[in-house]
Amino acid sequence: MARRLTAAALSLLSLLALASCTGKEAPEQPQGAADPPRIVVASGQDVTGKNGIRQQLIDAWNAREGEHGYRARLVELPGSADQQRSQLLGALQSGGAEYDVVNLDVTWIPEFAAAGLIRPLTGAAVKSPDDIIEAVDRTSFWDGERYAVPFNSDVGLLYYRKDHLREAGASPELGRGVTWDDLRELIDAVNDAPKPGNYEEGWTTQLAAYEGRTVNAIEAFASAVPDFALTDEDGRYTADEAQLTAGVTELRERTASPYMLDESSGFREAESLSAFAEGRTTFLRHWPYVYPALYESFKGELGVTRLPGKAVLGGQNLAVTSNTSEQRAAKAAELIAFLTDPDSERCLLRAGFAATRTSAYDHPGGTPECRHASAYSAGPSASPTGENAEVKAPDQLAEGVSYSRDVLLPSLSEAVQRPRTPLYGAVTQTLITELGALYGHRPPGDAQVAKNLDEALSKVLPG
């Protein structure tokens, strides 16, 4: 039987579907003698939609053309993150695309830096570096040098249905220190009570054979093993079978029936969001950008808190390509400084992204001032469809808890990184492949999965 989605969930699903579509780069307009030189910025598609916050910040830079003499143009790359990475690598290695600034996933920085595709940045590219969240800023460096500046960050959060918990006789408010044991007890309570609506299983996440499986695995491994790291600061392999076995055991326990929705082993962001929006689960692991639309759907029945255990850091950083000329590189650095300055970060937070600066979170319970982007300066936030409809997702949660200050900021500050290595593409593919055994027919034991994973990673990584 078909299930109906809320309007907000449908708009998010439409957006996620759009992000996976294939499109073509908009052609460069002919430049006349009076046209200013351009800085071309290549990025993945903006989750805030058409004419989203990234484009509005570019427009704000262009409005100051008289100050710097340049105009910027945003080129949104089609396809998945893996496809975008391949496009950027091919374009920069061949010199076939005139990109001056690239918006890179945080896991790509070592690879692009080690390959000489992006250049080290001077202080001119970053304003007030002490204001950037330390854990977030560490993603900008490789081999002791800064190669990028954090643009927007990301971290896993736990969303939940308060009405499901209330009907099960549990408290509808989860504290900031909720653990996985607490979560399993709550799921047991919901399972033992009369089933609400379309409810099937306790929680869902993203475990399909793509980066989501890697993210969930690193969160489980880092939660099970103190100070866990697959690689050291030089990208050498540092884990062992015992650590991997503990991590695999934790991942299996989190994703076992009757706690996780079985279909989650094939879910990406869109499918997991859909299952939660339909009421098929009580809990959802997802990213901050879905908070406004989920709140629009469920209002006071939606809860959000920090993910139990460790959460993985995501996000994108801005870098200057090595192909661009010295003169354009200097202006590109100025553009990056503008796009990542404190006001831009407040605008990004208002639009639904996780801001990278501590100062953006100085207004809990209120709305941080945003001057660069007019559509976000007077109250309304952009909807996922790109319309400037007001989304009234509150910052103040129950018992005086601030979403931005008490949930999002500490989640970012204490998040763990995925392996830092120029070989990240091979590492994540290895994790995806070897851990897939957990979700197949007759899965092997934890120790065997860990042994296979250890052997495979040892072949991929030095050390």
Disulfide bonds with the S-S distance in Angstrom:
Cys347-Cys370 2.05
